[in-house]
Structures are given as C-alpha cells and as structure tokens.
Amino acid sequence: MGPRAAKRPASARTLYRALDELGAAPTPDPVLRPDGPKRTDVALLLGVLLAKTELDAAVRADPAQEPPRGMTGLLTGYRSMVTSPGDTTRLRLLSLRLVRSAVEATLDDDTDPVRLAAADAALAASGLIDAARLQSTGASPSAIRAARDAAALSLRAAADGIST
C-alpha cells in the first residue's frame, strides 16, 4: 500500500465491491440500478465507506485507553496514504472531517449547548482551514475573507453557546 493509490479516485463499482466485502454495501434498487452502481453514486458510497471505516476505527483504536490501544497502527496506516502536510487536498480533507464532526455532533435532536458549541467550533476550524487553503492557492482576497468571516461567525456562536 502506498500514496500511489490515493492519486486514483475509486469508481462506483470498486467502492461497491469494497463495501460488499466489508458487509456494508447498500442494497441497490433493481429498477433504478439494474446494472449496479452508477457514477453518480460515488459520493453516497464514499459516505457509507467513511462511516464503516470510522465505526471500525472506533472499535479498534481507543484514544481513551492507557496505552491508547490500536492508535499507533491506525495513525501509521493513515499517514501512509496522506503524506504531504502542505497539500491542498489534505487541507480539504481536514476541513471535510471537521464539517462531518459538526454534523455528527448535532444529528440527534439534543439541544445540549455544549454539543452545539462543539459543532460550531468544528465549523470555525473548518472555515479557518479553508481560508488557509485558499490563501495558499492564490485565491481572491474576497474568497479568503468570506472563509474567515464564516469561521468568525461560527466561533462567536460557539462562544455564545458555552457562555449561557
């Protein structure tokens, strides 16, 4: 395994086969998908694969244990695929992970202000990472400012949420 595989995006069929092997493949509608998954299914299949991967990681690597069981292997495997700290793809990955975390923190109808503040803080971090990525790629000042402004709004919402 190596970084070469990361440069080749997976097709819908490849993702579906991988999910099938993991026992997590969604059942395709035989009327809408008589020939299996379509190219337009890639985002959905990636989401299912992300969830399956993260659920398995949560079972196998627990950072709260002393020593943190499985964390070294998990992080070593991750770093074998995500190798360049300055890569804009890696920055997008970090931002997407934070957005997923914010959504995950608010999936329930729970209105716990600490959970909501944590979600806002994750969105603020995502916005700042987006601003850094945009700046490093030479994006327009208005795009960079918009990302920073969105981050500032989320940060204020987080601060307001924990101060009540």
C-alpha positions in Angstrom: 0.0 0.0 0.0 1.2 3.5 -0.6 0.4 7.0 -1.7 0.1 6.0 -5.3 -3.4 4.5 -4.6 -4.5 7.9 -3.2 -4.0 9.5 -6.6 -6.5 7.2 -8.3 -10.1 8.0 -7.3 -12.2 4.9 -6.8 -15.1 4.2 -9.2 -18.6 3.4 -8.0 -18.2 -0.3 -8.8 -14.9 -0.5 -6.9 -16.4 1.2 -3.9 -19.5 -1.0 -4.0 -17.3 -4.2 -4.2 -15.2 -3.0 -1.2 -18.4 -2.2 0.8 -19.8 -5.6 -0.2 -16.6 -7.3 1.1 -17.0 -5.3 4.4 -20.6 -6.3 4.7 -21.7 -2.7 4.4 -22.9 -2.4 0.8 -26.3 -0.7 0.4 -28.9 -2.7 -1.5 -29.3 -1.1 -4.9 -32.8 -0.6 -6.2 -33.1 -3.2 -9.1 -35.3 -0.9 -11.1 -33.1 2.2 -10.8 -29.8 0.3 -10.8 -30.3 -2.9 -12.9 -26.6 -2.9 -13.8 -25.3 -2.0 -10.3 -24.0 1.3 -9.0 -23.7 4.3 -11.3 -21.0 7.0 -11.4 -23.5 9.4 -9.7 -23.5 7.0 -6.7 -19.8 7.7 -5.8 -20.4 10.3 -3.1 -23.1 8.2 -1.4 -20.8 5.1 -1.5 -17.9 7.1 -0.2 -20.1 8.3 2.7 -21.0 4.7 3.5 -17.4 3.7 3.3 -16.3 6.6 5.6 -18.9 5.6 8.2 -17.9 2.0 8.1 -14.2 2.8 8.3 -14.7 5.3 11.2 -17.0 2.9 13.1 -14.5 0.1 12.8 -11.7 2.5 13.8 -13.7 3.5 16.9 -13.9 -0.2 17.9 -10.2 -1.0 17.2 -8.5 2.2 18.3 -9.5 3.9 21.6 -7.5 7.0 22.4 -9.0 7.0 25.9 -7.3 3.7 26.9 -3.9 3.6 28.6 -1.9 3.0 26.4 -4.2 4.0 23.5 -5.0 0.6 22.0 -4.6 0.5 18.3 -3.8 4.2 17.8 -0.3 3.7 16.5 -1.3 1.3 13.8 -4.3 3.4 12.8 -2.3 6.6 12.5 0.6 4.8 10.7 -1.8 3.4 8.2 -3.5 6.8 7.7 -0.1 8.6 7.3 0.9 6.1 4.7 -1.8 7.4 2.4 -1.9 11.1 3.5 1.7 12.0 3.2 2.0 15.7 2.3 1.2 18.1 5.1 1.1 21.2 2.8 -1.0 19.5 0.1 -4.3 21.4 -0.6 -6.0 18.0 -0.8 -5.0 17.3 2.7 -6.4 20.6 3.8 -9.7 19.9 2.1 -9.7 16.5 3.9 -9.2 18.2 7.3 -12.0 20.7 6.5 -14.4 17.9 5.4 -13.6 15.9 8.5 -14.5 18.9 10.7 -17.7 19.5 8.9 -18.6 15.8 9.3 -17.8 16.1 13.0 -20.1 19.2 13.3 -22.9 17.3 11.6 -22.3 14.3 13.8 -22.4 16.3 17.0 -25.9 17.7 16.0 -27.5 14.6 14.5 -29.7 14.0 17.5 -32.4 16.4 18.5 -30.3 17.0 21.6 -30.1 20.8 22.3 -27.2 20.4 24.8 -25.4 23.8 24.5 -22.0 22.2 24.9 -22.6 19.8 21.9 -23.9 22.7 19.8 -20.9 24.8 20.8 -18.6 21.9 19.9 -20.3 21.7 16.4 -19.8 25.5 15.9 -16.2 25.2 17.0 -15.6 22.5 14.4 -17.2 24.6 11.7 -15.0 27.5 12.8 -11.9 25.3 12.5 -13.1 24.1 9.1 -13.5 27.7 7.9 -10.0 28.7 9.1 -8.5 25.7 7.3 -10.4 26.6 4.2 -9.1 30.2 4.4 -5.5 28.9 4.8 -6.0 26.6 1.8 -7.5 29.4 -0.3 -4.6 31.7 0.6 -2.0 29.1 -0.3 -3.6 28.6 -3.7 -3.7 32.3 -4.5 -7.5 32.6 -4.3 -9.1 36.0 -4.4 -9.0 38.1 -1.3 -12.8 38.1 -1.2 -12.9 34.3 -1.1 -10.3 34.2 1.7 -12.2 36.9 3.6 -15.5 35.0 3.2 -14.0 31.9 4.7 -12.5 33.8 7.6 -15.8 35.6 8.2 -17.7 32.3 8.2 -15.2 31.0 10.7 -15.6 34.1 12.9 -19.4 33.7 12.9 -19.1 30.0 13.9 -16.5 30.9 16.6 -18.8 33.6 18.1 -21.7 31.1 18.0 -19.6 28.5 19.9 -18.5 31.1 22.5 -22.1 32.3 22.9 -23.3 28.7 23.3 -20.9 27.9 26.2 -21.4 31.2 28.0 -25.1 30.7 28.5 
